[in-house]
Amino acid sequence: MLIAMDQMDRYIARNVLAAIVVVQFVLLGLDITIAYIGDLGDTQGDYSALDVLLYLGMRLPWRFYQYAPVAVLIGALIGLGSMASSNELTVMRAAGRSLARIVWGVMKPVLLVVVVVLLVAEFVSPRTEQYAEAWRLEQRQGEGAMLTTRSGWQFEGNSVYRFGAIRADNVVLDLTRYRFDERRLIEAIHANRAHWEEGAWQLEGVTMTRIFDNRTESAYQPSAAWETALTPTQLERLLRDIESQAPSELWAYANFLQSQNLQADQPLLYFWQKVLMPLTMGSLVLIAASFVFGPLRSVAAGTRVFYGVVTGLVFKYVQDLLAPASTIFGFSPVWAVLVPTLACAAVGIYFLRRNG
């Protein structure tokens, strides 16, 4: 009997995993097709239509990570729904298989997906995103193109910095430093660029303006040393799209911001979203199972998938709404991730228990 039970687990896992893989491929195919059509308008110079396709291919790990929760939800719905339609689940229940054991059989392939997703989020997608963006910009602008054009601000001691951009070769462009004595501005320094050399920053094209009570003084220097604790890695995290960073990078960036007495809600929010991904997927599986065994068990498979998509979208929108709410109302970003996850799990368990 134990062997038969193990075979049932493998059968459930095989059906659900196959459905998840198919759904993931469909979602990625649709997304890449739409993105390719939209990005064709960006072709210029050496950046051709084939290069657009290569660029989108480099970003596949990030897109895989983004669509994984939806693929798990819809895949579990399709996998369980197909077995329900062919009365296989009814036979399993008649053979003595409990509802909890069937759901655990669904969870097993999801655990494999979770491991793959976490590895991609930590080791693969941050590198491919960075490389893809640098490669695309270099194809369009030439060698030494900007890694990002997103400017950023940073506090350090009694100084406030504004950074225009950072290039792939660790060259910072358009740097401005405002130095304060308590709340009074006493100095402004602008540099055309700063480059990292032998463990230290060197400024180029430096204009320094000192501000006194009754006058200002300006001076120009071709180059000057920049004394700061900021490293190229920290600047890259500041200017790079925070959503695509690895969990370890987000945690390090949040700690750095907190050491500067700055708010770290945004990096912590994305950190918890990635770290708590196993709970998120588990709660979505419970929702999918409750749709198959619960109030939607008698409806058509297409209807269940539709409700699953709607549930996934509602889940995402609730998380997106709670993200800024955590900053406004001052509660921990971890709750912005946990509240919709726990709500999904509670609803799923409620319907499963009622119909189990």
C-alpha positions in Angstrom: 0.0 0.0 0.0 2.9 2.3 0.8 4.4 1.7 -2.7 1.0 2.6 -4.2 0.8 5.8 -2.3 4.3 6.7 -3.4 3.3 6.0 -7.0 0.2 8.3 -6.5 2.5 11.1 -5.2 4.8 10.7 -8.3 1.8 10.7 -10.6 0.3 13.9 -9.1 3.7 15.5 -9.1 4.4 14.6 -12.7 1.0 16.0 -13.9 1.3 19.2 -11.9 4.9 19.8 -12.8 4.2 19.3 -16.5 1.3 21.7 -16.3 3.5 24.3 -14.6 6.3 24.0 -17.2 3.8 24.3 -20.1 2.2 27.4 -18.5 5.6 29.0 -17.9 6.6 28.5 -21.5 3.3 29.9 -22.7 3.6 33.0 -20.5 7.2 33.6 -21.5 6.4 33.1 -25.1 3.6 35.6 -25.0 5.6 38.1 -23.0 8.6 37.9 -25.3 6.5 38.3 -28.4 4.8 41.4 -27.0 8.1 42.8 -25.8 9.8 42.1 -29.1 7.1 44.0 -31.1 7.3 46.9 -28.7 11.1 47.1 -28.7 11.4 47.0 -32.5 10.9 50.8 -32.4 14.2 51.1 -30.4 16.4 49.8 -33.2 19.1 52.2 -34.2 22.7 52.1 -35.4 24.2 48.6 -34.7 21.2 47.6 -32.6 19.2 45.5 -35.1 16.0 43.4 -34.9 18.1 40.3 -34.2 19.9 42.2 -31.4 16.5 42.9 -29.8 15.7 39.2 -29.8 19.2 38.5 -28.2 18.5 41.2 -25.6 15.2 39.6 -24.7 16.8 36.2 -24.6 19.3 37.5 -22.0 16.5 38.7 -19.9 14.7 35.3 -19.8 15.9 34.4 -16.3 14.3 37.6 -14.9 11.1 37.0 -16.8 11.1 33.4 -15.5 11.3 34.7 -12.0 8.5 37.2 -12.4 6.0 34.7 -13.9 6.9 31.8 -11.6 4.1 32.4 -9.0 1.4 32.8 -11.7 2.7 29.7 -13.5 2.5 27.7 -10.2 -1.1 28.9 -9.6 -2.4 28.2 -13.1 -0.3 25.0 -13.5 -1.6 23.6 -10.2 -5.2 24.4 -11.4 -4.7 22.8 -14.7 -2.9 19.7 -13.4 -5.4 19.0 -10.6 -8.3 20.1 -12.8 -7.4 17.6 -15.5 -7.2 14.8 -12.9 -10.6 15.9 -11.5 -12.2 15.9 -14.9 -11.1 12.3 -15.6 -12.3 11.3 -12.1 -8.8 10.3 -11.1 -9.0 12.4 -7.9 -12.3 10.7 -7.0 -10.6 7.3 -7.4 -7.7 8.4 -5.2 -10.1 9.6 -2.5 -12.0 6.3 -2.8 -8.8 4.4 -2.3 -8.2 6.1 1.0 -6.0 9.0 -0.1 -6.8 12.0 2.2 -7.2 15.5 0.8 -4.2 16.7 2.8 -2.0 13.9 1.2 -3.2 14.9 -2.3 -2.3 18.6 -1.6 1.1 17.5 -0.3 1.6 15.6 -3.5 1.0 18.9 -5.3 3.4 20.7 -3.0 6.4 18.4 -3.9 7.0 19.6 -7.5 6.3 23.2 -6.3 9.2 22.8 -3.8 11.4 22.0 -6.8 10.2 25.1 -8.6 10.8 27.2 -5.5 14.4 26.0 -5.3 15.0 26.8 -9.0 13.4 30.2 -8.6 15.4 31.1 -5.5 18.7 30.1 -7.3 17.7 32.2 -10.3 16.9 35.2 -8.2 20.1 35.0 -6.3 22.7 33.9 -8.8 21.4 34.2 -12.3 18.9 37.0 -13.0 20.8 39.9 -11.4 23.9 39.1 -13.5 22.0 38.6 -16.7 19.9 41.7 -16.2 23.0 43.8 -15.6 24.8 42.3 -18.6 21.8 42.6 -20.9 21.3 46.3 -20.1 25.0 47.1 -20.5 25.2 45.1 -23.7 22.1 46.8 -25.1 23.3 50.3 -24.3 26.7 49.6 -25.8 25.1 48.3 -29.0 23.2 51.6 -29.2 25.7 54.1 -27.8 29.1 52.4 -28.3 31.7 51.1 -25.9 31.6 52.5 -22.4 27.9 53.1 -22.5 26.1 54.0 -19.3 25.0 51.0 -17.2 22.0 53.0 -16.1 20.5 56.5 -16.7 18.6 56.5 -13.5 20.0 59.2 -11.3 20.1 58.8 -7.5 20.7 60.7 -4.3 22.7 59.5 -1.3 23.5 60.9 2.2 26.9 60.4 3.8 27.8 62.2 7.0 27.2 65.9 6.5 27.1 65.6 2.7 24.4 64.9 0.1 25.4 63.4 -3.2 23.6 63.4 -6.6 24.8 60.8 -9.2 23.8 61.1 -12.8 24.7 57.6 -14.0 27.2 54.8 -13.7 28.9 53.1 -16.6 29.7 49.4 -17.0 33.4 50.2 -16.4 32.7 51.8 -13.0 32.8 55.4 -14.2 30.3 57.7 -12.4 29.0 60.6 -14.6 27.7 64.0 -13.4 28.5 63.8 -9.7 27.5 66.7 -7.4 28.3 66.9 -3.7 26.5 69.3 -1.3 28.3 69.7 2.1 26.4 71.2 5.1 27.3 72.6 8.4 24.2 71.6 10.4 21.5 72.9 8.1 23.5 75.6 6.3 25.0 74.8 2.8 28.7 75.6 2.9 30.1 73.9 -0.2 29.0 72.5 -3.5 31.3 70.4 -5.7 30.5 69.2 -9.2 32.6 66.7 -11.2 32.1 65.6 -14.7 33.1 62.1 -13.9 34.7 59.9 -11.2 36.6 56.7 -11.8 37.6 53.9 -9.4 41.4 53.3 -9.4 43.4 51.1 -7.0 40.7 51.1 -4.4 40.0 54.8 -4.4 37.9 57.3 -6.3 39.4 60.0 -8.5 37.3 63.0 -9.7 37.8 64.7 -13.1 36.7 68.1 -14.2 36.0 69.4 -10.7 34.3 72.7 -10.0 34.2 73.7 -6.3 32.0 76.5 -4.9 32.4 77.6 -1.3 29.5 79.6 0.2 30.1 82.2 2.9 27.6 84.6 4.6 28.3 87.5 2.2 30.1 85.9 -0.8 30.9 82.8 -2.7 34.2 81.5 -4.1 34.6 79.2 -7.1 37.7 77.2 -8.2 38.4 74.6 -10.9 40.6 71.6 -10.7 41.4 69.1 -13.5 41.4 66.2 -10.9 40.9 65.6 -7.2 40.7 62.7 -4.8 37.2 61.8 -3.5 37.2 60.6 0.1 34.1 58.5 0.6 33.1 55.1 2.0 30.9 54.5 -1.1 32.2 51.7 -3.4 31.3 51.0 -7.1 29.2 48.1 -5.9 27.2 50.3 -3.5 26.7 52.9 -6.2 25.6 50.3 -8.7 23.0 49.1 -6.2 21.8 52.7 -5.7 21.4 53.4 -9.4 20.5 50.0 -10.7 16.8 48.9 -10.8 16.3 47.7 -7.3 13.7 45.1 -8.2 16.2 43.0 -10.2 18.8 42.8 -7.5 19.6 39.6 -5.7 18.3 39.0 -2.1 21.8 39.2 -0.7 22.4 42.5 -2.5 19.1 43.9 -1.3 19.9 42.9 2.3 23.4 44.5 2.1 21.9 47.7 0.5 19.2 47.9 3.3 21.9 47.6 6.0 24.0 50.3 4.3 21.0 52.7 4.2 20.2 51.9 7.8 23.8 52.6 8.8 23.3 56.1 7.2 20.1 56.6 9.2 18.1 56.4 6.0 14.8 54.6 5.2 15.4 51.1 3.8 11.7 50.1 3.2 12.0 49.6 -0.5 15.0 47.2 -0.6 13.6 45.4 2.4 10.2 45.0 0.6 11.8 43.4 -2.4 14.1 41.3 -0.1 11.1 39.9 1.7 9.2 39.3 -1.5 12.1 37.1 -2.7 12.9 35.4 0.5 9.3 34.6 1.3 8.6 33.2 -2.2 8.2 29.6 -0.9 5.3 30.8 1.3 3.8 32.8 -1.5 3.8 29.8 -3.9 2.5 27.5 -1.2 -0.4 29.8 -0.5 -1.2 29.9 -4.2 -1.2 26.1 -4.4 -3.7 26.0 -1.5 -5.9 28.4 -3.4 -5.6 26.3 -6.6 -6.5 23.1 -4.6 -9.5 24.8 -3.0 -10.8 25.8 -6.4 -10.6 22.1 -7.6 -12.0 20.5 -4.4 -14.1 23.5 -3.2 -16.9 25.7 -4.6 -15.5 25.6 -8.2 -15.2 21.8 -8.5 -18.3 21.5 -10.7 -17.4 24.2 -13.2 -15.5 23.9 -16.4 -11.7 23.8 -16.4 -11.5 27.1 -18.4 -13.6 28.8 -15.7 -11.3 27.6 -12.9 -8.3 28.9 -14.8 -10.0 32.2 -15.3 -10.7 32.5 -11.6 -7.1 31.5 -10.9 -5.8 34.3 -13.1 -8.1 36.8 -11.4 -6.9 35.6 -8.0 -3.2 35.9 -9.1 -3.8 39.5 -10.3 -5.7 40.4 -7.1 -2.8 38.9 -5.0 -0.3 41.0 -6.9 -2.3 44.2 -6.7 -2.8 43.8 -3.0 1.0 43.4 -2.5 1.6 46.4 -4.8 -0.9 48.5 -2.7 0.6 47.4 0.6 4.1 48.3 -0.5 3.7 52.1 -0.4 1.3 51.7 2.6 4.1 50.2 4.7 6.1 53.5 4.1 3.1 55.8 4.8 1.8 54.0 7.9 5.2 52.9 9.2 4.6 49.1 9.5 7.4 46.7 8.5 7.7 45.8 4.8 7.6 42.1 5.7 3.9 42.5 6.5 3.2 43.9 3.0 4.4 40.5 1.8 2.9 38.3 4.5 -0.6 39.7 4.7 -1.8 38.7 1.2 0.2 35.5 1.5 -1.4 34.5 4.8 -4.8 35.6 3.5 -4.5 33.3 0.5 -3.4 30.4 2.7 -6.3 31.0 5.1 -8.9 31.1 2.4 -7.5 28.0 0.7 -7.3 26.0 4.0 -10.9 27.1 4.9 -12.4 25.8 1.7 -10.3 22.6 1.8 -11.4 21.9 5.3 -15.0 22.6 4.5 -15.0 20.3 1.5 -12.5 17.7 2.8 
